[in-house]
């Protein structure tokens, strides 16, 4: 009799545990009883257009709202223009009912930023209003083509490891920018990790980085790697870049590069260095 009672008690406890489980994205805890109005569940996006001289530079923002109250950040697959989830991004939480919403943005756990405001929906559009302003998002689905695809590729071998710029991003993650001041033209080529700056740019050709030149290459680390220190070419750590093509009609830039980025030792810091080889880029050009 006692064994039967214990068996039934065990079954009840296990059942309650399963009922209490939620289908949550990895790394998210502590949010329960979140309610989302059914018409807000789904994929939403907006594209901002900023004109840079004769070019249109597009910046994308978007998110997927789930029934469980999670807001998953979206971006665009650069080569296809398709909506895609950002793979490793922490989800935010979203609560919305009766025209009011609360978003808890995950910055760096356990830190969060809370935004509250009002919302409305009309003709497949979601309008979010808060003290910072109003934004209108269009409803869509994952994989939908929302803008033209564009080639934006920059790769290299960094300390014997292969590097490729992000192919799912809010904007082309690798790009070139032409700037003109008086009679001088400069060219910047960059993504989140590598930047190359040519001070006196004169079109297609070979350019030195570091040494006696005013051009430089730099490498910016993850926050943890190398203590967050950006490394540059300098008088002894040098390199070069070759601009193979510069298309001012279709606004494209293509070439190869290699350089060593370093930090000379000081009283308080040992020498840091990154060796960047076999670099190539085929990227959009803005001015």
C-alpha positions in Angstrom: 0.0 0.0 0.0 2.8 2.4 1.0 4.7 1.6 -2.2 1.6 2.3 -4.3 1.2 5.7 -2.7 4.8 6.6 -3.2 4.6 5.5 -6.9 1.5 7.7 -7.5 3.2 10.6 -5.7 6.3 10.3 -7.9 4.2 10.3 -11.1 2.4 13.5 -10.0 5.7 15.3 -9.2 7.2 14.3 -12.5 4.1 15.4 -14.4 4.2 18.8 -12.7 7.8 19.2 -13.6 7.1 18.6 -17.3 4.1 20.9 -17.2 6.3 23.7 -15.7 8.9 23.5 -18.5 8.9 26.2 -21.1 10.3 26.0 -24.6 12.9 28.8 -24.2 15.8 29.8 -26.4 19.2 28.8 -25.0 20.6 31.1 -22.3 17.3 32.8 -21.3 15.9 32.3 -17.9 13.7 34.1 -15.4 10.8 35.2 -17.6 7.5 33.6 -17.0 3.8 34.4 -17.6 4.7 36.6 -20.6 1.7 37.4 -22.8 1.8 38.5 -26.4 -1.2 39.6 -28.4 -1.8 37.0 -31.2 -1.6 39.5 -34.0 1.9 40.5 -33.0 3.4 37.0 -33.3 5.5 36.6 -36.4 8.3 38.3 -38.3 8.6 42.1 -38.6 11.2 44.3 -40.4 12.1 47.8 -41.6 14.7 49.1 -43.9 16.2 52.6 -43.6 17.6 54.2 -46.7 20.5 56.7 -46.2 21.9 58.4 -49.3 25.7 58.8 -49.4 26.3 61.0 -52.5 25.1 58.9 -55.4 24.8 55.7 -53.4 22.0 54.2 -51.3 23.2 52.6 -48.2 20.6 50.3 -46.6 20.3 49.6 -42.9 18.0 46.8 -41.8 16.3 46.2 -38.5 13.9 43.3 -37.7 12.8 40.7 -35.2 10.7 37.6 -34.8 8.1 37.7 -31.9 7.2 34.3 -30.5 4.1 33.2 -28.7 6.3 32.6 -25.6 7.3 36.3 -25.5 10.8 36.2 -27.1 12.0 38.8 -29.6 14.6 37.2 -31.8 16.8 39.6 -33.7 16.8 39.3 -37.5 19.2 40.5 -40.3 19.6 40.0 -44.0 21.6 37.4 -45.8 23.7 39.8 -47.8 24.2 37.8 -51.0 20.4 37.0 -51.4 18.6 39.8 -49.6 16.6 37.2 -47.6 15.4 37.6 -44.0 17.4 35.4 -41.6 17.9 34.9 -37.8 21.1 36.2 -36.3 22.6 32.9 -35.1 24.3 33.6 -31.8 22.5 36.7 -30.6 20.7 36.6 -27.3 17.0 36.9 -27.6 15.2 39.8 -26.0 11.8 39.4 -24.2 8.6 41.0 -25.4 5.3 41.5 -23.6 2.4 43.2 -25.3 -1.3 43.4 -24.6 -4.1 45.9 -25.0 -2.0 48.4 -26.9 0.9 48.6 -24.5 4.3 46.8 -24.7 7.4 46.2 -22.7 10.7 45.0 -24.2 13.6 43.8 -22.1 16.8 44.0 -24.2 19.5 41.6 -23.3 22.7 43.7 -23.4 25.2 41.6 -21.4 23.7 39.3 -18.8 22.7 40.0 -16.1 22.3 43.6 -17.5 19.1 44.4 -19.4 17.5 47.6 -20.8 13.8 48.0 -20.5 11.7 50.0 -23.1 8.0 50.6 -22.6 5.5 52.1 -25.0 2.3 51.7 -27.0 1.7 49.7 -30.2 -0.9 49.4 -33.0 -1.3 47.2 -36.1 -2.7 48.2 -39.5 -2.6 46.5 -42.9 0.3 44.1 -42.0 2.2 46.8 -40.3 3.3 47.1 -36.6 3.8 50.6 -35.2 5.8 50.9 -32.0 5.7 54.2 -30.1 7.8 55.1 -27.1 9.4 58.3 -25.7 12.3 57.8 -28.2 10.0 58.0 -31.2 7.9 55.9 -33.5 8.9 53.0 -35.8 6.8 51.1 -38.4 7.6 47.5 -39.3 6.3 45.4 -42.1 5.1 41.8 -41.5 6.9 39.1 -43.4 8.3 35.5 -43.1 11.8 34.1 -42.6 13.5 33.6 -46.0 11.5 36.3 -47.8 13.5 38.5 -50.1 13.3 42.0 -48.8 16.1 43.8 -50.7 18.5 43.1 -53.6 21.3 40.7 -52.9 24.8 42.2 -52.9 28.3 40.6 -52.8 30.2 41.7 -49.7 33.1 39.4 -49.0 36.3 39.9 -47.2 38.5 37.0 -46.2 42.0 36.4 -44.8 44.1 34.0 -42.8 44.6 35.5 -39.3 47.2 33.7 -37.2 46.6 30.6 -39.3 42.9 30.7 -38.9 40.4 31.5 -41.7 38.4 34.7 -41.4 35.3 35.7 -43.4 33.1 38.7 -42.7 29.5 38.1 -41.5 27.2 37.1 -44.3 24.1 37.7 -42.3 24.1 41.4 -41.2 22.1 44.5 -40.7 24.1 46.1 -43.6 26.9 44.9 -45.8 29.5 44.0 -43.2 32.4 44.6 -45.5 32.5 47.8 -47.5 34.7 50.5 -49.0 34.2 54.2 -48.6 35.7 57.0 -50.8 36.2 60.3 -49.2 37.4 63.6 -50.7 38.8 66.6 -48.9 40.0 69.4 -51.2 42.2 67.8 -53.8 42.9 64.7 -51.8 41.0 61.4 -51.9 41.2 58.7 -49.3 39.8 55.1 -49.3 38.7 53.2 -46.3 38.1 49.4 -46.4 36.6 47.8 -43.4 34.5 45.3 -41.6 34.1 44.6 -37.9 37.6 43.1 -37.6 39.9 44.4 -40.3 40.3 48.0 -41.5 42.6 49.4 -44.2 43.0 53.2 -44.7 44.7 54.7 -47.8 45.4 58.4 -47.1 46.3 59.5 -50.6 44.3 57.3 -52.8 45.0 57.4 -56.5 42.9 54.6 -58.0 43.9 51.0 -59.0 47.4 50.0 -57.9 49.7 48.8 -55.1 50.0 50.6 -51.8 52.2 50.2 -48.7 50.7 49.9 -45.2 52.7 51.2 -42.2 56.4 51.9 -42.5 57.1 55.3 -43.9 53.6 55.7 -45.5 50.6 57.4 -44.0 48.4 54.4 -44.8 47.6 51.8 -42.2 46.0 48.4 -41.6 44.4 47.5 -38.3 42.9 44.5 -36.5 40.2 44.9 -33.9 39.7 41.9 -31.5 36.8 40.5 -29.7 36.5 42.0 -26.2 38.2 39.2 -24.5 41.0 38.5 -27.1 44.2 40.5 -26.5 42.5 42.5 -23.8 40.4 44.4 -26.3 43.4 46.2 -27.8 43.2 47.3 -31.5 46.5 46.6 -33.3 47.9 48.7 -36.1 50.6 48.6 -38.7 53.5 50.8 -37.6 57.1 51.6 -38.4 58.2 48.0 -38.1 54.9 46.0 -38.6 54.0 46.6 -42.2 52.1 45.3 -45.2 50.5 46.1 -48.5 47.3 46.2 -50.4 46.6 46.0 -54.2 43.4 47.6 -55.5 42.7 45.4 -58.6 39.5 47.0 -59.7 37.5 50.1 -58.9 34.2 50.4 -60.6 32.7 53.8 -60.2 29.6 53.0 -62.2 28.5 49.8 -60.4 30.3 51.0 -57.2 32.5 48.0 -56.5 36.0 47.5 -55.2 38.1 44.4 -55.4 41.7 43.5 -54.3 44.1 41.6 -52.2 46.1 42.5 -49.0 48.4 41.3 -46.2 49.9 43.0 -43.2 51.2 42.5 -39.7 49.4 44.5 -37.0 51.2 44.9 -33.7 51.7 46.8 -30.5 55.2 47.6 -29.4 56.1 46.5 -25.8 56.0 49.0 -23.1 56.7 49.1 -19.4 53.2 47.8 -18.6 52.4 45.6 -21.6 54.0 42.8 -23.6 54.2 42.9 -27.4 51.0 41.9 -29.2 50.9 41.0 -32.9 48.5 39.6 -35.5 49.7 38.2 -38.8 47.1 38.7 -41.6 47.8 36.9 -44.9 46.1 35.9 -48.1 43.5 38.7 -47.7 41.0 39.2 -50.5 37.9 41.5 -50.8 35.1 42.0 -53.3 32.9 44.6 -51.7 30.4 47.5 -52.4 31.9 51.0 -52.7 30.3 54.1 -51.2 31.2 57.8 -51.3 
